[in-house]
Amino acid sequence: MLSLRKNMATPSMEFRMYLAITLTLFLFASVNCQTPSTDDESSFVSPYQDKDLDEQSSNTKAPTSADETTQAAQELTTSSPADRADFTIRDDNGKACIRACFSAVFNVFYTKKQNKNAQVKVPLPSKATAIGTCGSVNDHALLTIQWNEGKFNLKFAFENKTENGKESWKVKKLQFSYNTSDDTYFEDAAGGGMKTVQSEDDDDDMFKTPAEKSRKCETEDDIELVGIGNSTDKAILELRQLQLQPYHLLNDSFSKAQLCKNDKEALGTNIASIAVGATLALVILVVITGYAIGRRMGAITDRTSYSSME
């Protein structure tokens, strides 16, 4: 009788063991398969918010002018970052030679009349005007984007070169011009007027891409822009959802894309997470199957033991 009770208690112990293992593996899989979000909209500073860097807190001041630009600023004060824009430059035959799709926000640093350091976020509107010059092999191409009646200008200077028998293109220079007299953004700015900042000269491989390919960067890429000469002007260009191609466009469409480094790393992380999750799911399935088989074998053993006692 004691032997029978012992055999009948065994499945309960096995069940507890398998259940503990299964829950542990499931929780481990859940943790490893979660991909943290990199875009926290709640922490985004309004594109039109002016803030003093010398103060611990900042206040958003709504524009008071009644012109169209100010009305647009009022509408977008609480909105998400700039919309993705699509710009195309065509040659004399109407064929697309440059195409650029991206969203951009400029984090501009400036000085107020009270000699206080301040910064403001200026978004690039999706309906900005684009002009440019088509380039060819071993020649430069130029894309200029303008908005707010020429108060803001973003210029891309592209270069296409053949080195060691391999043709590639890159952004040779990025330049941003802005007018600090525009009080929609630069409230109470000292020495208002046109300012120009650009990418540094040592950034020689900006978006370098093999010929006949486009460049694609879904993740944010921050580019520091500095003043020319002895100027202390500074801005940071925040690019997102970028796809760019200044040469070899076919039927107005982008060629096969080469991903940016951050996108490649993100893709590798996602693949690794999926692989870990799939492996652990398989282990859990094996454990559950093993438990079911063990219960089945235990039941057969119990019946055999009970029959032999009779």
Secondary structure, DSSP 4 states (H G I P E B T S, - for coil): -HHHHHHHHHHHHHHHHHHHHHHHHHHHHHHHH----S--GGGPPPTT-EEETTSSS---------SHHHHHHHHHTTS-SPPPEEEEEE-TTS-EEEEEEEEEEEEEEEEBTTS-EEEEEEEPPTT-EEEEE---TTSEEEEEEEETTTTEEEEEEEEEEEETTEEEEEEEEEEEEEETT-TTTSTTBTT-SEEEEEE-TT-TTTT-EETT-EEEE-S-EEEEEEESTT---EEEEEEEEEEEE-S--BTTB--SEEEPHHHHHHHHHHHHHHHHHHHHHHHHHHHHHHHHHHHHHHHHHHHHHHHHH-
